[in-house]
């Protein structure tokens, strides 16, 4: 049975569809070789062909109008993504060669590819573009800011004007109109309070469709005039728009909404003058319409060039991420990819229940509860409280092979969306900022106590705190603030010291992270107070630490210092490092090494 449990780690994932110019095929990301690579497939045969053959992950593919495929790849998980192209004759061309810089694919049009990159200065990103075919042209500079980060949002049909997005934090962005000939820049959102703004498309010469939470708790559609006048659509909606797809050929907009973590898909007609009623498109099954970032793929929905087919990446707790096609004329779904389930019967994958409890101040906290299919022990199942990263993120009911791995081994998995999580309005999202950071940690402790006192399925004496990235900080913080609750902790690339974290994280990330946690100049004492490294003497339970050496987000030093501090105190602690990984464990060979080791370690303690 132990060997069988390992099979869960080999379950595949596919997503990020991009249509070929003739619509008969598509490119996508698939990890069948043990880490993400670019594949193509024909919609009729649905038989994938591998198009990249790198020892590193290859991600975010985009079919271009000349039939070539643009994609990105980094080295050893360092996230310094370089750009490559596979031409129609299957030759691979390296387009950029700046190993210390990062190139991010922003927008692809019929004529150009727009990217953002920190070539000139690691602290700032500028906008660049290539003319298609890429191998016959060179990268040209579009606009470079004096400081900070920018990315291309959308361009008008003639590619004379563009809307540039400048992020200040994960909760605050601004939009700027760029004249691509004169380089004149106008701030379109200067008159509005700090909000999230995401441009969708130009509706006409004077208006753009946006998604924003300005004047609302949730991210909704609105129309922003180039004269600075804003008109909201659907004030009374209580669900974030999560992904959008559209075409300049008509006024239809396809979009998904987040309903308690699950996505629902809609279409509506939107013009400057009229907003049609939204019509729901029933999904093949309940789940999440997936997208990510440059480490995987950024498009969740993809319209074919003719606008007759809608591609989508869908996942659920029992469905590994798969690509589906919706025929917009026949209104029929077809599944296009079938990632490997490693010989396991999907019927035995576990669906969670969605539960809620009231925390210390009466705030309702949602959580997903996965129970093993085996017989319940007399005292209940040992439980892993799995805390998501972010913190501006959300545990959502997509397929997670690590969750299924632990559940199959007899552990309940409890995945809460503590305050500070997205998907529940910006008031909830901001409820853990700066001096309120430890309120989110108290949510975790309150959940542990709630399970211990009220849930007969859970053995409250055998609780494991587990998380990655910000979730890794939550592990360390929960173990220092509430040490009596835990039998063990698992920290994956977690922050142990906010001061050294901000000093050593990638230079372009520092200001973005300071907006969430506090700045080194103005909030130094706060950063010290919330850092687990200064309370390490309170930790009682054993700790397992997992870290990639090439992590630009949470540097290796964060794990080393907490490891050394615990070793000095004589607390049981293990550190497993990978010299070919970055922010998390991506490669299957490494997953097969670390997770069975963690499971064996937990079984010996819990």
N, C-alpha and C positions, 0 to 999 in steps of 0.2 A: 504493500500500500504506500510506503514512504516513497518508493521510486515513482509510483503513479502520481503522487502529489506534485512531483517536479514537472510533470507534463503541463500543468497549468501555466508555467512560465514560458512555454513554447507556443502559446496561442498567439496567432497573428493579428495584425491590424492593418487596415488599408484606408486611404482617404485622400482628400485634396484633389478632386477631379478637375481637370482642365481639358476642354474639348479640342480635338484636332480641327483644322480649317474645314475639312469635308464632313465633319460630324460623324464619321463612321468609327472613329476611335477616340481614345482619351488617354491622358497621362495621369499618373497618380503616384502616391507614396505607399510602399508596401515593405514590411519588415520580415519577409519570409526567409531571408538569409541570416537573420539574427540581429539586424539593425536596419534602419530605413534606407531604402534605395528607390530610384525612380523606375517605374514600369509603365508600359503602355498595354492597351488591350483594344480589341475590336468589339463593338457592341453586339455583334451577331454571334461571334464565336465565344467571346468572354474568356479568352485564354491569355493570361498575361505574359508579356515578354519583358525581360529585364533589359534596361537601357543604360544603367550605370554600373560600374564594377569597381567601386572604391572600397578601401578598407575603413573608410569613415562614412558617417551618415550623409546621404544626399536627399535634399528636401525641397519642398515648395515649388514643384514644377509648373511651368506655364507654357502651353503650346502657343507659338507665335504664328503670324499670318503667312510666313514663308515655309511653314512645316517643321521648323526646328523647335527644340524644347529648351527653354531656359530653366536652370535650377541652381540651388546653392549648396555648398558643402563646407564643413569646418574640419579642423584637425583635432582628434582626441577629445572632442567635446568642449573645445575652448571658445566656441561661439564667434570666432572671427571668420564669419562666413565669406567665402569667395564665390564668384559667379562663373558658371560654366554653361555651355550649350551643346546639345546633341543635334547635329545637322541631319537632314533627311537621309543621308547615306550612312548614318549611324556612327560618324566620327565625333569624338568629344573634343571640344575646344575650351581651353581655360581663358576666360575673359578678363579676370583681374588677378593680380599677383602682389597683394599687399598683406602679408601674413599677420601683421599687427593691427590691421583695420578690419572693419565689419561693413559688409554690403548687404542691404536689406531690400528685397523686391517690394516696391510700393504699388505701382499702377502700370498696367499693360494696355496699350491701345493698338489700333491697326497699324500704326506707323512707328511707334516708339515704345521703349521700355524705360520707366522711371524708377530710380533707386535712391535710397538715402545711404550715406556712408560718412565715416569719420576719417577720411583720408588725410586731410590737412592738419587735424588736431584731434587727438583721442577724446577730447572733452566735448566736441561738438559734431553734429551731423549736418551735412549739406545735401542738396538735391542735385542729382545728375541724371542724364538720359543717354540712351543709345538709339540710333536709327536702325530699323530692321531692313536687311539682314545684319545681325550683330557682328558677324565675322568680317564684314566689309566696311565697318565704321568704327570709330573710336568713341569712348565715353566723353561727353561734353558737360561742362558745368552749367547748371541752370540757376542756382542761387545758393549762397553760403551765408548763414547767419553769423553775427558777431560772436554769439555764444549760444549754448543750449542745443536742443534737439529739434529737428523739423523732419516732416515726411510729406510726401505728395499725397493729397487727399483725392482730388478728382480734377479733371481737365475738361474744358468745354469741347464741343464737337470738332472745332477747327484747330484745337490745341494752341490757341493764342493766349488763353488765360487759364490759370490754375488756382485751386484752393489748397493752401499749405496749412498743415496742422502742426501746432507747436504745443507739446505736452509740458506742463509744469509739475504735474503729479498724476497719479492714476485717477484722480478725481477732478482735475482741472486742465482743460486744454483751451487753446484759442485758435481761431481761423483767420487766415490772411489771404487776400486776393493778390495774386502775382501776375503782372503783365509780362509775358515771357519775352517780349521784344524789347521793351524799355526797362525791364526789371523794377518797375515801380511796384511798391508793396503797400497795401492798405489793410489795416487791422479791422476785420469785420465784426468782432465781438468785444471790442474795447468798452462799449457802453454797458455791458452786462456783467452781473455778478459772477464770481468764480463758479464754473459749471463744466460739464463734459460736452464737447461739441465734436461731432463726427460728420463730415460732408458725405453725401450720397451721390448726387448728380446735379448738373445744371438743368433746371426746368425750362428756362429761357435765358435771354441775354442778361437779365437783371435779377434772377432769383435762383437760389440753390435749395435743394431738398437736404435737410440735415436730420440727424438723430441727436437729441440732447435731453439732459435732465434740467435745463434751465426752467425755473418756475414750476418744477414738478419733482416728485420723489423718484420717478422712474424715467428711463430713457425712452423718449417717444419721438415721432416724426414732428417736424416743424419746417416752416419755409422762412429762409433768411434772405432778405433783400440785400443787394449790394450797396444799397443806401443806408444799411444798418437797421432796417425795420424788421422785426421778427414777429411771426404769426405761428402760434402753437396749433397742433392738431391733436385732438383726443386728450383733453385735460384729465378726463376721469378714468383713464386706463391705469391699471395697477400691476403691470408686467413690463419688464425691460425688453426692448427689442435687442436681439442677440446677433442676428446676421441679416444682411440685405443683399439682394441681387436685382439687377435692372439692365435695361438696354436703352440706347438713344433712339431705337427704331419705333418705340411706342411709349405709352404713359403708364404701363403696368410696373408695379414694384412688388417683388416677392420678399417676404421677410419672416423670421421666426421670432417667437416670444417665449420668455422663460416663465413657466407656470410651476412654481414649487420645485424647480430644478429640471423638470421635464420641458421639452420644447413642443410648441405647436406652430404649424406652418400656415401662412396666409398669403393672399394676393389682393391687391387693391389698385385702383387707378388713381393717380395723384397728378394734378396739374396745379398751376398757380391759382386758378379760379375755382376748381372743384376738387373734392376729395370723395372718391367713391367709397361705398361700404366695403369693408374688408370681408373676403370670402375665405373660409378655412379649407385647406387642402388636407384631407385625412392622411396621416402618415401610415406606412406599412405596419408599424407597431409603435407603441409608446417608447420614447427614448430621448436622446439628446442629439441635436444636429451639431456635429463637431467641427471646430477649427482650433488652431493653436497659434504658434508664432513661427519664426524662422527655423526653429528646431524640428518642425513637423510640416505644417501647411497652414496658410492663412485664409484660404477660401473654404467656407462651409457649403455654400450654394454656388452653382455655376450654370449660367444659361449658355446653350449652344449658340453658334454664330447666327443661325436663322431664327433663334428665339422660339423654336418648337419643342425643345427638350430642356428640362431642368435637372441638373445633376446635384446630388446631395450626399454628404457623409453622415450616416446615421449609426448610432450605437445605443445599446440598452444594457442593463446588468447581465442579460443572457445572450446578447448579440455583439460579438466583436465588431469593431468599427468596419463598416462595409459601405460601398457606394451603390446608390440607387438612382435610377433614372425615371423621371415623370414625363410621360408624353402629354404635352399640354393640349393637343388636339383630341386624343382619345381619352385623356384623363385616366391614365393607367400607369401604375408603378411596375418597374422591372428591376430586379436586383442584378447588378453588374459584376460585383466582386464577392468572392467567397473565401475569406482568409482562413488559414488552417486552424482547426481546433485541436491540433496535436493528438488526434485520435480519441479525444474525449467527447462524450455524448452531451450536446448542449442542453438536453433535458435535465441534466444534473447540475447546471449552473444555478446559482441561488439568486432569487429576487429579494430585494429588501422591502421592509415596510417603512413608511414615513411616519415618524413619531414627533412629539413635541413635549417640552416641559417648561416650567417657569423657573427662571434663575433668581438670584438673590434679591433683585430689585423689581421682580414681577415681569421682566422681559421674557417673552416667549422665544425659546430656542428650538429650531427644528433639527432633527437628526435622522439619518438612515440607519436601519438596524438589519444586519445580515446574520441569520442563524444557521449553524451547520445542519446538514440533512440527517446527521446521525442522532441516535437516542441521547436525550438530555441527561447529563449526570445528575445525581441526587441533589447536589448543591447548585446546579446551574452550570452553564458553560463559562470557561475563562473568556475574558473579553479584551479585545484590542480597541482602544479609543484612538481612532486615526484622524489626525488633525491636518487639514489641507494647508497648502502654502498660500502665498499672496503678500499680505493678508487679504487684499482686495480680490478674492476669488471665491469659489463656491464648490463644495463637493456636490457633484451632479450624478445622476444614475446612468452613467455610461459604463461600458464594460471595463473592468479593472482586473487584470489577471492576478495581481498581487493580492487583492481582496479575496478573490475566489481561491487562491492558493491557501491563504490562512483559514478560510472558512472550511475548505475541504480537509484541513488538518485538525479540525475540531474547535476552532476559536470563533466566537461571535465577533463580528466587526461592527463597531458603533462609529459612525462618521457624522459628526455634528457640523453645523454651520453656525459657529459662535459669532457673537457680535463683531462687526468688522468685515463680515462676509458680504459678497455681492448678491444680487438677486432679490433683495427684500427692501429696496429703497435706500436713498442716500443717507437718511437719518440713521438707519441701522449700520450702513457702511462706515459712517464716521464715528460710530459709538465707541471705537477703541483707539482713537487717535491720541498720540503723545501721552499726556498725563493719565489718560484712561486706558492705557495699554493693559494693565494688570486686571482690569474688569473682564477682559476676554479670557484671561487665564482663570479667573474665578468662575466663569461659565463652565469651563472644563471640570473644575473641582465640583461644582454644584451638580453637573451631569453625573459624575462618578458617584456622588452620594445619593442622587436620585435613583440610579440603577441599583445601587446596593440596598436601598430601603424599599424599593417598589417593584422591581422587575424580577420575577421568579425564574426567568430564563437565564439570568446572569448571576454568576458567582462573584459577589462584590468584594470578596477577599482575594480574587485573582485578576486584578486589572492591570493591563499594560498600556502605557502612554506611548504613542507612536506618531511620527510625523516627519515631513521633509521640508527643507528651506525655512520659511517662516514657521511652518508646522514643526520643524526641528527646534527652533527657538521655543515654541510652545511646550514641547517635551521637556526641555531643560528648565524652563520657567515653572512649569507645573511640578517638577520634581524638587525644586527649591522652595517654592511657595507653599506647597501642600505635600510634603514628603511622605506622610503616613498613608497616602491613598494607593500607592503603586507597588506592585511586585517587581516590575522591571520597566525600563524605558528603551526605546529605539529612536535614535536621532540620526536623520539622514540630511547631510549638508546643512546643518542648522546653525543659527547665529548664537554664539555664546557671549559675545562682548560687543555691544553696539558701537562703542568707540572705535575699536580696531576694525570692526566690520565696515564702518563708513570710511575709515582711513584707507582701507585696502581693497574695497570693491572697485569694479571697473570705473574709471574716471567719469565716463559719461553717465553713470548711474547714480552718482553720489547725491546730486541735488534732488533727483526724483525720490530717492529713499529718505532723504532728510525731511521732505514734506510730510512723510508719513510718521517717521519715528522721532523727529527732532533734529536740530542741527548741532554740529560740534561746537559752533561758536555761541549759540544762544541757549542751548538746552543740554549742556554738557552734564550737569548734575543729574538731570532726568535720565539721560542715557546710561549713566553709571548705575543709577538706582534700579533700572529695569533689566540690567544685564545679569544673567545667571552666573557668570564667572565670579561675581563678587559675593555670591551666596552659596558657593559650592560646598561649604561645610555643612549645609543642611541636607544634602542629598544622601539618601539612605539605600535606595534600591540599586541593583546592578544596571549598567548602561552599556548599550551596544551602539557604536558610532560608525557610520558609513560615509565616505567622502571621496570625491573625485579630485585628483591632483590639479586638474586644469580648470577648475571652477572659477569663472570670472565674477560670478554673482556673490556667492558666499565663499570666500577664499579658504584654502586649506588650513590656514592659521587658526581659523575659528574652531575647527575640530581638534587640532593639536593642543591648543591651550586648555580646553576642557578635559581632554584625555589626560594630559600631564598633571593637571590639578587633582583629578580623582585618583590617579595612580599614587600621587604623593600622600593622599589621605588614606590609602589602603582600601578604597571602594572598588568592587569588582567592575572593571571596564574593559571593553575591547574596541579597537579601532581597525576597521578594514578599509584600506585605501586602494584606489585604482589609478594607475598612471595613464590610462587611455580613456578616462571619463572626465566629464565636467560637472555640471549641476545636476546630479542624479546618475543613476545607473541605466544605461541605454542598451548596451550590447548584451545579447542573450548569453554569451559565454560567461559574462560577469554576473548576470542575474542567476545563472545556475550555480555560481559559486557562493554568492552572498546570501540569497534568501533561504536555501536549505540550511546554511550555517546559522542564520538567525533563528530559524524554526527549531533546530536542534538545541540551540542555546536557551530559547524560551521554554522549551519542554523540560529542560533540566532545572529551571527556576520556578516556573509557574505551576 
